[in-house]
């Protein structure tokens, strides 16, 4: 009688479960909040717009509303090994203003003034894993995306 073992499938399942769970070995002790999953937050009505919005990596996928004359500021905490790309802007309604200094290597910061009604998409990305530091290590080409939609609403007169 031949005995069947499930060792090979079990080992493969454990190996696959370990993929994507690589720990960041950057020089920073910061831990980024996990990206939000599921559907983005619903767009607010004009009455729910605010004059000031602060965004972080945890806001990925959200839609926020700011009134004309208001400000949007964002800080994406990265590391030397996993740096955020500069924030890209597409759409109308926001004008870049001085965000101050980036204090940690790998961080991305930006600030915008809401100058006209419109919709703007803010995007950035960074490597999901640090690059190998020794020969023979596996390279990871995965990317963590960050996107927030900003709706600029006319201020109540």
N, C-alpha and C positions, 0 to 999 in steps of 0.2 A: 504494500500500500504506500502510495506516495503522499508525503506531507506537503501541504502548500503553506508558505509563509507570506505574511504581509509586510515583511521588513522593508523591502525595496519601495513599495508605495508609501509606507509610513515615513521613510527617510526622505523621499521626494517631497512629501507634504510639509515636513519640518523645514526642509531647505527653502521651499517656496514661501513659507510663512515668515522666514527670516529676511527675505528680500524686502527692501524698502524700510527696514527698521534700523538701518545703520545710524549710529549715533554721531552727532556732529563733534568733530575733534578740533574745532576752531579755537583760537586763543581767547575768545570771549566767554565769560560765564553766563551770558544772557541766554535765555530760553525763549524762543518765539512761541506765541500762542498758535495752536493748530488752526489751519485754515477752516473756515466754516464750510459745512457741506449742506447740500439740499438747495432749495430754491432761494434766490436772493430775497431780501426783505422787500416788501411791497413799497412802491413809490408813495410818498406822502402827499397829501393835498397841499395846496398853496398855504393854507392856514397853519400847517405843521412845519413849515420851513424855519430854519434857524439862522442866526447871524454869524455863527461860528461852528465849524466842524473840525474835530480832531480825528484823524484816521491812523490805524495801525495795520499790521499784517492780518490781524484777526477780522478785519472788515472786508476781506476778500468776498466778492460777489454781491455786496450791498449796493443799494441805491440810496443816496442821501440828497436832501434838498437844502439849499442855502439861498438866502435872499440877496438881491443886488446890494452891493456895498459890503457884504459879509466876507468872511475869510475861511478858506479851507487850508488846513495844515496837516501834513502827514509825516510819519516817521516809520520806516521799515527797518527793524533791527536785524542786521546781518553779521557776518563774521568775515575774517580774512579768507577763510577757506570756502565760504558760501556767501559771496557779496551780492547785494541787490543791484540790478542795473538802474541807471538813472530813470526817473519816472517819465513816461511818454504821455503826451496829452493829445487827444483828438476830439474835435468839436469846438463849439463856440460858447462863450459866456465867462470864461476864467482868464485872468491875466496873471502871469508869474510875478511874484514879489520876492524879496530877499527872505530866505528861510533860515538864515543864520549859518552857523558852522556845523559840519558833521564831525562829531567827536570820536566816533568809533569807526575803524576801518570796516568796510562792508555795509555800513548803513546807507540808506537812501532817505533824504529828507526833501521836502518841497513845500512851498506855500503859494497860495493863489488868492487873488481878490476877485470876487464875483462882480463883473462889470456890466453884464447884459444877460437878459433872459436867454436860456438855451440849455443844451445838454452836452456834457463833456464826459469822455471816458478817460480815466487815469489807469495806466498799466505799468507793470514792472515784472521782472522775473529774476530768479536766481537758481543756481545749481541745487538740486535736491540732495546731493551727496558731495562730500569733499573729494577732490581728485586724489588718486593713489599717491602715496609718498614713498613707496618702495617698489622695485621691480617685481613683477608677478602678481601684483594686486589687481583686482577687478576694477575696471573703470565704470563709472556711472554717468550716463549722459542724460538722465532725467532732469526736468526743469520744474520748479515750483512757480506757477503764475500767480499774479496778483492783479485784480481788476476791480475798480469801483466806478460806478456811474454817478455823476454829480448833476443834479438838475438845479439850474439857477432860475429863481422865480422873481418877478418884479416885486419890489418892496411895496407894501400898502401905503397909499398916499393919503 
